[in-house]
Amino acid sequence: MHVRPAGVLAADSAALRGAGLSARKIEYLRDLAGHFDGGTVHVRNWTSMDDESIIDELVAIRGIGRWTAEMFLIFHLMRPNVLPLDDLGLLKGISQHYFSGEPVSRNEAREVGDAWAPFRSVATWYLWRSLDPRVTY
């Protein structure tokens, strides 16, 4: 099944609520679909745009914050150098591996993460994985 912006815009609110979406999420989803349908997000330009420009474009859409935009860059656009400083898992990983478990500020995390450039997304992923429970076979 392919979901298209026009289909989201035409969808019945009751059907969307039946799919588990709250009224607020329906508003956000329709706003997002409207931006895509109206061409106000420049999807075709994303490959040539820098990360911050894409983030700026996405956070202008209701319901999308910086963290969501950064996750989109990492997991959909496969950008290798994103450091999501609002991500609690990243902060916890940095705390455990660099600060003996002590709380870490965003500035401290940024200083640590700067050393990982140009592969900060990759380092972030490894820190996330380091927090996963140990698996024994």
Residue, then its C-alpha position, 0 to 999 in steps of 0.5 A: m500500500h502506498v500512502r500519498p499526500a492527496g490520499v491523506l488529505a482526502a481521508d475521512s477523519a473517522a477512518l484516521r481516528g479508527a487507525g489510532l490517530s488522535a485528532r491532533k495527530i490527524e491535524y499534523l499529518r494533514d499539514l505534512a501532507g499539505h506541504f508535500d502536496g503543495g510543493t513547499v518541501h523540496v524533496r528533489n533538492w534534498t540530495s544537494m541540501d545540507d543537513e541544517s537546511i533540510i532540518d529548517e525546512l522540516v521543522a517549519i511544518r507543524g508537529i515536526g521538531r528538530w529530533t524528528a527531523e534529525m531521525f529522518l536525516i539518519f534513517h531515511l536520507m542516510r546522512p552520516n554526520v547527524l548528532p541528535l543532541d535532543d536524543l535521550g539515548l545518545l545522552k545516556g550513551i555518552s554519559q555511560h561511556y565518557f562520563s562514568g554514568e554522570p549526567v551530561s549536558r548538551n554542550e558536553a555531548r556536543e564536544v564529545g560528538d564533534a570528535w566523531a565527525p564526519f560519521r556522527s550518525v554512525a557513532t550515535w547508532y553504536l551508542w544506542r546499540s550499547l544501551d541494548p540489553r545483552v543477548t545470550y544465545 
